[in-house]
């Protein structure tokens, strides 16, 4: 009798134990599912982007969609060049990736009504786009196909900003998937072990950089616009001409250093490809980059500039010199300005003599032949 009671109790205990283990297993399975689901899902806010648009037309909306999707894929993937890899700038139908979108007046956010230059810019409409997380994630995965890593291993990424002035009409080279010059540039780059990245020139690029800034090689603006592409090497080119007479100016930016040279060609494509060949030699040959021809460019540091009048006097004098082709500002610091001076005919001695002719320019010790230091008195 006693043994029967004990056996019955043992059976019940075993049954409860099995039930408890089953419950624990299901709970563990559920928690595991939640853990992995949340571990691989980005913050929902990462799939929402707000961009500026000029109007609510279909064309401007498409530009806005592209800019918004570029922001989202770069943010979700953690790769600033993801939008470029996915060729977002060439997409024509983005609605499959969008959950909803709406417009928002910039004045609703800023609350500013004063007609200043900044506020006029801010009053452009804003397009808010919410993307479908699953669709965006699947799109990003397509950039991880087997062919992509192989290219990244063997080719050196170089971002190319190129301005072209053809018969008085200026334009910037962009990667729209159809431009024959862009295709030729990329093809030649691969033959020289370079992955030439041509900017998308979506809304972000258009707002960040102008044709004039690329033509004048405004390093500050170019560096800021280049940040989204994540390339350590930046090649800037300015080509102008017509018929069989084309002249080109080039600058390669690497690790904060600048290497400049001039070139020419009998055609637009010839002038561009000739410059790229020189750039590929400089990138692939460490010794060549150190001996690049920088004779036509001077970094001029002028100290003692205490006010706008001083700056205006210095700038006006430099602009009017026959030895100078162009002058732009590299950096403004307290009491001094660093200029980028492009010489008209590589006449450095003539330029120095012209500065010495102005008593306000007092020469200071120079670091190198490509850098001149003066104090404005």
DAWO-V300046 format. One line per field, one symbol per residue. ss: DSSP state (h for helix, s for strand, l for the rest). phi: phi as a letter, one per 30 degrees, with the letter a starting at -180 (. if undefined). psi: psi as a letter, one per 40 degrees, with the letter a starting at -180 (. if undefined). A space follows every 10 residues. Layout:
ss=???
phi=???
psi=???
//
This chain:
ss=lhhhhhhhhh hhhhhhhhhh hhhhhhhhhh hhhhhhhhhl lllhhhhsss sssllllhhh hhhhhhhhhh hhhhhhhlll lhhhhllhhh llllhhhsss sssslhhhhh llllllhhhh hhllssssss slhhhhhhhh hhhhlhhhhh hhhhlsssss ssssssllss sslllllllh hhhhhhhhhh hllsssssll llhhhhhhll hhhhhlllhh hhhhhhhhhl llssssssss ssllssssss ssssllssss sssssllhhh hhhhhhhhhh hhhhlhhhhh llllllssss sssllllhhh hhhhhhhhhl lllsssssss sssllsssss sssllllhhh hhhhhhllll ssssssssll ssssssl
phi=.ddddddddd dddddddddd dddddddddd dddddddddc cdeeddccbc bdbdacdddd ddddeddddd dddddddicd cdedddhedc dcbcddccda aacbddddcd iccddceddd dddddcccbc cdeddddddd dddcdedddd dddcccdbdc cbcbcchicc acdbccibdd dddddddddd dciccdcced hdddddddbc edddddhddd ddddddeddi cdcbccbbcb lahcbbcbcb bccbhicbbb acaaacbddd dddddddddd ddddcedddd cddcddbbcc cccidcadde dddddddddc dddcdabbcd acbeiabccc ccddbhcddd dddddddcdd ccdbecdadc bbbbcdc
psi=dddddddddd dddddddddd dddddddddd ddddddddde hihddeehih ihidafiddd dddddddddd dddddddehe eddddefdee hdhedeehdi iiihhddddd ehehgidddd ddeiihhhhh ihdddddddd deefiddddd dddehhhhhh hhhhhhfehi ihhigeeehd dddddddddd dffhghhhid faddddddhi dddddefgdd dddddeddef hdhhhhihhi aibfhhiihi hhhhfeihhi iiiiieiddd dddddddddd dddehdddde fihedehhhh hhieheiddd ddddddddde hdehdihihd ihiheihhih hhidffgddd ddddddehed hhiihidiee hhhihh.
//
